[in-house]
């Protein structure tokens, strides 16, 4: 680390982890599960299940988000891609008490991975690790560690990744290097990653320059790697279908074509092993010529929100409406997502 980092660490952690206050979800959130760990702690996660999914995606969010602010995005990814999806909360965020730190988030992701592979029995090659922005740090680190141990995982997806936190901070201020620790050095970790990798970045990203994805892509030794740069996406505004779902669907298709056994659906008995306080709905995905809708079964009423936000409508066949499910969740969003994540 840099000189003086020890003294500054609490300040840096506070700057690096601006968790939304108060939490953007409540204990009754639909699809909320609490994953046990080796210690007494339980990690809050949201879990979306699909009847014919062949893969499980473990999702790590950005630094100014929590499970509530990413609810529709993660539900949409699970539905559109037909994957099981588990999004992990960070310590100090949402309903997860404690102080966030690089070490703690790394440890929790390892625990989540361990629980899913050992207790639930998900084969590592069916797991896709997904990180967005700050979440690319722990995700890249775990992928690197597993590849070093010759564990074959399904793949790694990095949305708006940084080469290191220090580099990302430096793109704002030259003074950053005097105070920023070398947290999550993705550019060093990616050199170990040999599983399939997808890098997704917006060319208009004003927080993490897209050249960082290009650098990571070049440094990655994987034989199956692709880099998708979106013309219009900024750091916090991107189109869920065009900028994320489509590149991810092609990536998953490539993985499936490389190994025919991946075509078989994978049943998960996650709920037998975790504490839940609700029924998990599996969501049906129906598409007509003019509209795609994500619906919870038995909840076909239109959302009566008096929200005149025109960004909720996308013309043509991408007119996607996200339906409210049966509990208080954050405001619906359009397929053009604008979030508050800073990193």
Protein Blocks (a to p, Z undefined) as FASTA:
>chain_A
ZZhklmmmmmmmmmmmcccdddfbdfklghiacdddfblbdcdddddddfkbcbdcdddd
dfkbcfklmmmmmmmmmmmnopacdddddehiajbgcjddfklmmmmmmmmmmmmmmmno
pafklpccddehjlmmmmmmmmmmmmmnopacfbdcdehiafbfklmmmmmomklmmmmc
cehifklmmmmpmbdcdddddfklckbccklmmmmmmmpmbfbdcddddfklcfklccfk
lmmmmmmmmmmmmmmmmpmklmpccdddfklmcccfbdcddddddddfkbccdddehiab
ccfbfbfbfklpcghjllccddddfbdddddddfbdcdfbfZZ
